Amino acid sequence: MINNLFNSNILIDADEQITNLTAKKISHLCKIIGSGTTPDKNDARNFTKGNIPWILSGDLNDGIIEKPNSYVTQYALDNNPSLKIYPRNSIIIAMYGATIGRVSIPKFSFTVNQACCVLSPFNKCELKYLFYCLIGLRHVLFSMAIGGAQPNINQELIKSLKILLPSNYEQKKIYKFLDQEIIKINLAIQNQYNLITLLDEKKQALVLDAITKGLDKEVSMKNSKLFLLGKIPNHWQSKKLSQLFKTSKGKNSQKLTKEYCSKNEGDYPVYSGQTQSDGIMAYINTFEFDAGEKGVILTTTVGAKAMSVKLIKGRFNLSQNCMVISAKDNSCHTAYFEYCFSSIFKIEKNKIPIHMQPSFRKEDFQKIRIPIPPIKEQIQISNFLHKEVEKIKQMNESSKLLISKLIDKRFALISFATSNQIDLS
């Protein structure tokens, strides 16, 4: 059925079908349209031992929510008039930020924060049909969102949306068809996510084995006496990172704000610890560091990305929440240590208690002890890992591309079905 749809075998003329249907505003189809709020997080009485489900926009998954992640207390409910309990089997739609338009149906009564809108339809509009209609209208919501860094929609916009409303019998046919087809697409998507997880695990195991055991599996081994690393080749050394590397932070890091960078645009990257685009926050017309072709290793110093690493070359600047690691002499091959640090730092990061925000100070770095192969082996291992990791990366990218295509196919299927462009007779 999925493939047939995109071969146009079951698509029908939209104008021919839609003429007999009336578009209805969502405000006319729902008996409940509401939102919620965030109680004061500094008042423990709002959350401690809470047992009332509280759903946030980040919890929405375009599916069913079986179990809540967060709770509030009766005290929070009594002292926050905007906080209301909504009935199970209502629809929640996200109104803010990256999750705009994402929807879910909780299987329990619940409250929400201010980033969510709750819809509970009258009987003339089937719950699952409205659920799919909202997914089909997501591109409309994106186009109407307002705001810069944090675009958003509001309840009035949601109320004004129009959907086609066939009979309840036809609505059920549509959502049951979609339930059946979407589960197949979701399974295919999940299989690709599982493959990506396996590929990441394979990469981590490959790197850890190479930087602790080397490439020659016949060489004699000795106990490393290093945390979780076991035995290492007999001719390798064990050294503190302070003996081999120095760390540097940007002297102008506090000055390099987005506003400053926008006024001083140029060719030299500004790296930050809190940026998605390969760590680059902006480009300006001056530089502080010159790593040449040998390169240095950029690492994040605070937050969820703490201890992530990246080899960077050439001229650049550093903003806040990051530092660079450079070799003190020619006994270290920088490309090798990008792989080495990516693996060793994960082990170190896992030592941090889960309730603490991860951080990575110069003193933390200097105390770490790692196995060190001779420079010739560093180059051999680096070349080997580059080739093998590139293969894994290509498979990973193929899976991500397939996921993107499947998501597009899922959206198109929902859009066609809820706009009455699929013949379900």
Residue, then its C-alpha position, 0 to 999 in steps of 0.5 A: m500500500i505504501n509503495n502503491l500510494f507513491n506510484s499514484n495508483i490510489l491517488i484520486d483527483a482532489d477537486e473531485q473529492i473535496t467538493n462534497l466536503t465542508a472545511k470546519k474550524i478546529s474551534h467549532l470541533c472541540k469542546i475543550i481547547g486549553s493550555g497550562t503553565t510551569p509552577d515555580k521550580n524554586d518551590a519544592r512543594n510544586f514538585t516533590k512527591g507529585n503524582i499528577p502527570w505534567i506533560l511538556s512539549g518535549d514529551l510529545n512524540d507524534g503518537i501515544i504517550e503511555k506514561p508521563n515523565s514529569y509530575v506536579t503536586q496538588y499544591a501546584l494545582d491549587n496555587n496555579p489557576s492556569l494549571k488544569i487537569y485534562p481528560r485522557n484521550s485528548i490531543i496535545i499539540a506543541m506551540y513553541g520552538a523546535t517541537i512546533g506542531r508535534v502531537s500526542i495522545p496521552k492514555f491518562s488524565f494530565t496537566v501541561n505547561q504553557a508550550c502545549c495546547v490541549l484539544s478535546p473534540f466533540n463526538k462529530c470529530e473522531l479523536k484519531y482523525l483530528f490527530y492525523c489532520l494536525i500532523g498533516l497541517r504541520h507545514v502550515l503551522f511552521s509557515m505561520a510561526i512567529g519569532g526569531a530564535q524561538p518561533n511559536i504559534n498560539q491557541e488562536l492560530i490553532k483554533s483558526l485551522k480548518i480541516l475537512l470533516p467527512s462522516n464519522y464512518e469515513q473518518k474512522k476508515i481514514y484513521k484506521f487506514l493510517d494506523q495500519e500504514i503508519i505502523k509499517i513506516n514507523l517500524a522501518i524508521q525504528n529499524q534504521y535508528n536501531l542500526i545507527t545505534l549498532l553502528d555507533e557501538k561498533k565504532q566505539a568498540l573499534v576505537l577503544d580496541a585500537i587505542t588500547k590493544g593496537l593493531d598487532k594482535e600477536v604482541s605481548m601484553k601487560n596490565s595497564k593499571l588504568f581504569l577499565l582499560g585492562k591490558i595494553p601492549n608491553h612496549w607502550q607507555s602509560k602517561k598523564l596527559s599533563q606530560l604530553f599536552k597543554t590546554s588553552k582557552g580564548k583570551n577574548s572569549q567573553k567578547l565574542t558574542k553573537e552581536y560582536c561577531s555579526k559586526n565583525e564578519g570575516d573568514y576566521p571561525v569562532y568555535s563555541g562549546q554550545t553550537q551545533s554547526d560543527g562547533i562553529m558559532a560565527y566567522i570574524n575578521t581576526f584570529e587568535f589561534d593558528a594550528g596550522e596543518k598539524g591541528v589541535i583538538l577542540t573540546t567542550t568544557v561544560g554541559a551535555k556536550a562536555m568532553s566531546v572532541k574535534l580535530i581543527k586546523g588553521r586559524f580560528n578563535l575560541s568563544q566560551n565553554c571550550m578549550v583546545i588541546s595541543a601537543k607539547d612536542n612531536s611525540c604525539h600525532t594529533a589525529y590519533f589523539e582525536y580518536c583516543f580522547s573521544s574514547i577515553f573522555k567517554i569513560e571519564k564522563n561516565k564517572i560524573p554523577i548523573h545529577m551533576q552538570p558535566s564539566f571538564r576543567k584543565e585540572d581534570f584533563q591533566k590528571i587523566r592517564i592513558p596508554i601511549p604507543p610510539i609515534k609510528e604506531q599512532i600514525q598507523i592506528s590513526n590511518f586504520l581508524h580513519k578508513e574504518v570509521e569512514k565506512i561506518k560513517q557512510m553507512n550511518e549517513s545512508s540510514k539517516l537519509l533513509i529515515s528522512k525519506l521515510i518521514d517524508k513518506r509518512f507525512a505525505l501519506i497523512s496529508f493525502a489521506t486527511s485531504n481526501q486524496i486517497d481512494l479507500s473504497 
